[in-house]
Amino acid sequence: MGEEPNRLPTVTLSYAQTLDGRLATATGSSQWISCKSSLVRAHELRARHDAVMVGVGTVCRDDPRLTVRLAPGKNPLRVVVDSTLRTPPSAAVLSDGAAGRTVLAVTGRAPRERRARAERLGAHVLRLPENAEGRVDLRALLVALRERGIRSVMVEGGAALITSFLREHLADRLAVCVAPKLLGCGIEAVGELGIHDLGGALLLEEPSVTVCGTDILVEGEIYYPDDPA
Ligand SMILES: Nc1c(N[C@@H]2O[C@H](COP(=O)(O)O)[C@@H](O)[C@H]2O)[nH]c(=O)[nH]c1=O
């Protein structure tokens, strides 16, 4: 059977949270929530995807490298969703010598001089339409990535990007690492989805639950009850 040419890349949301659903403390401290075995597994998952994606807030807070280092395998394309291009030139994704494997997804609100600077560093700046909130239109981003041959995307966060993918029904799979820790107040993994009764809850279809080191991994396909069958 041939591949559907218009199919959007498969999107997997993958993140580590505490038992009480936090990605980080209220001050943004998140390294590390998961145990070493889960970190290895996260790198294995990166290697199985064509692209790994984060929001610019995560870049500014964590300065991730988004490479495969703890497992064998190829580095995926790195994609930063960054409507006004706030990624600093010193960020690892622009300064580690592999900026040619970094896409900055921006809107028309990204100042020209910042775009030129990122391109001089070797990054690909992808100018995309904005949504009603002035942020990058995620569907347009997925279409643009598909045109570049990307068939699978692993979205690592942060909370705003995770929430947007769920709200727009653009996430296909969830792979959540739950660490046996409690933080109380902190950054919640998933924000407002506009669900007012339990019948509207997003579900994981046939989820798998496995233990990884001291963490619990929950994975499955996301079912959106409001979507037409
Ligand atoms: N805090 C947290 C994760 N955070 C994710 O890992 C990124 C760091 O990537 P890198 O610099 O390549 O190691 C970070 O920006 C965020 O996307 N991942 C996990 O498996 N477990 C954790 O506890």
The ligand as a Tripos MOL2 file, in Angstrom:
@<TRIPOS>MOLECULE
LIG
   23    24     1     0     0
SMALL
NO_CHARGES

@<TRIPOS>ATOM
      1 N1         13.0410   17.5440   32.3640 N.pl3     1 LIG1
      2 C1         13.0980   16.3950   31.6510 C.ar      1 LIG1
      3 C2         13.1270   16.3900   30.2260 C.ar      1 LIG1
      4 N2         13.0820   17.5570   29.5640 N.pl3     1 LIG1
      5 C3         13.3270   17.6610   28.1180 C.3       1 LIG1
      6 O1         14.6730   17.3550   27.7950 O.3       1 LIG1
      7 C4         15.2720   18.5000   27.1670 C.3       1 LIG1
      8 C5         16.7900   18.4670   27.3990 C.3       1 LIG1
      9 O2         17.3620   17.9560   26.2230 O.3       1 LIG1
     10 P1         18.9360   17.7220   26.0650 P.3       1 LIG1
     11 O3         19.6390   19.0180   26.3500 O.co2     1 LIG1
     12 O4         19.1370   17.2550   24.6630 O.co2     1 LIG1
     13 O5         19.2990   16.6650   27.0680 O.co2     1 LIG1
     14 C6         14.5120   19.6470   27.7840 C.3       1 LIG1
     15 O6         14.6110   20.8280   27.1280 O.3       1 LIG1
     16 C7         13.0940   19.1060   27.7320 C.3       1 LIG1
     17 O7         12.5480   19.1500   26.4340 O.3       1 LIG1
     18 N3         13.1800   15.2100   29.5760 N.ar      1 LIG1
     19 C8         13.2070   14.0200   30.2370 C.ar      1 LIG1
     20 O8         13.2400   12.9470   29.5880 O.2       1 LIG1
     21 N4         13.1950   14.0210   31.5850 N.ar      1 LIG1
     22 C9         13.1400   15.1470   32.3190 C.ar      1 LIG1
     23 O9         13.1400   15.0620   33.5440 O.2       1 LIG1
@<TRIPOS>BOND
     1     1     2 1
     2     2     3 ar
     3     2    22 ar
     4     3     4 1
     5     3    18 ar
     6     4     5 1
     7     5     6 1
     8     5    16 1
     9     6     7 1
    10     7     8 1
    11     7    14 1
    12     8     9 1
    13     9    10 1
    14    10    11 2
    15    10    12 1
    16    10    13 1
    17    14    15 1
    18    14    16 1
    19    16    17 1
    20    18    19 ar
    21    19    20 2
    22    19    21 ar
    23    21    22 ar
    24    22    23 2
@<TRIPOS>SUBSTRUCTURE
     1 LIG1         1 GROUP 0 **** ****
